[in-house]
Amino acid sequence: MFKIMTAAALSLALLPTLSMANNAATLKTGEKLYKSACVACHSTGAAGAPKLGNKKAWAPLIARGMDEMMSVALNGKGAMPARGGTKADDETLRAAVEYMVSRAQ
């Protein structure tokens, strides 16, 4: 019984570490897509794109939630083409959005 409780406690203790590792990997994937595609507009604010790191510009988007931001990323908006003009899969695209959001918080 003690072994089971110890193993369960250890597993629970490691969850935040695993979550942080997964989050770091996600942000790294997102950064890679950002630097290869999103940077063109999100570094300069071209066509009204919120600039990376601009907390004021990102705040209303973040307030609408990830589902709304993903809808824009997937379908495009204004001058932004669907998927940011890339062939990135949904997971990688979400990672790029999460990366940009992380830089604005």
N, C-alpha and C positions, 0 to 999 in steps of 0.2 A: 504494500500500500504506500509506504514511504517513497519507494522508487517512482511510482506513478505520479505522486504529488510533486516530487522534485522535478521530474521530467516536464510536467505540465507547467510548473512555475518557471522553469528555464525557458520553455517555449514562449510563454507570455512575455518574459523579460527580453527575448530576442526580437519580438515583433516590431518594436520601433526601429531597431537597427536594420532589419530587412526592409521595412518601409522606406527608410532613409536611403538605403542602397538602391532600391527600385526607383525612387524619386530622382536620385542623382543620375542614374542611367537614362531615365526619361528626359531629364533636362539636357543631358549631353546629346541625345538623339535630336531633341528639339533645336538645340543650338546649331547643330550641323545643318539641318534644313534651313533654319533662319539665315545662316551665313551663305548658303548656296542659292537661296531664292528670295526670301522675305526681305532681306537686307536692302534690296533695290529701292523699295518704297518706305519700309519701316525705319530706315536709318535717316532718311531725309524728310519724311512727312509728305512725300509726293502724293498728289491726288487726294490729300486729306487723310492719309494713313496715319494712325497714331504712332508717334516715334517711340522706339525702344527706350524704356526707362522714364518716359514722361508720365508721371503718376497722375497728373491732372487729366491728361487726354485718355488714359486707360481706365480711370475710376468709373465712369458711367458704363463702360463696356463690361468691366469686372462685376459691377453691381447687377447687370442683367443676367449674369451666370454663364457657366461654361457651355451649356446647351446652345444658347444664343450665339456665343462667339464661335462655336463649332459650325453652326448653321451658316454663318457668314464665311468662314474659312472653306467650307465644303461647296457652297453655292455661289460665292462671290458677292460683291456689293460695290456699286459705283464702278470705278475703274479697276477694281480688283477682280481678276478672273476667278472662276471656280478653282478651288484647290491652290490658289495663289499662282496659277499657271504651271503647277508641277504635276507629276504623276504619283505623288506621295500617297501611300495608303492612309486610311483613316487614323490609325494609331500613330504614325509618324507625324501626320498633320496636327493631331491633338498635342503631341509632344512639343511641336513648334509653338502652338498657342500657349501651352503651359509655360514654356521657356519665356516667351514675351511677357506673359502675366507676371512671372516670378521677378522679372527685372523692373516691374512697375509697382511693386509692393514694398 
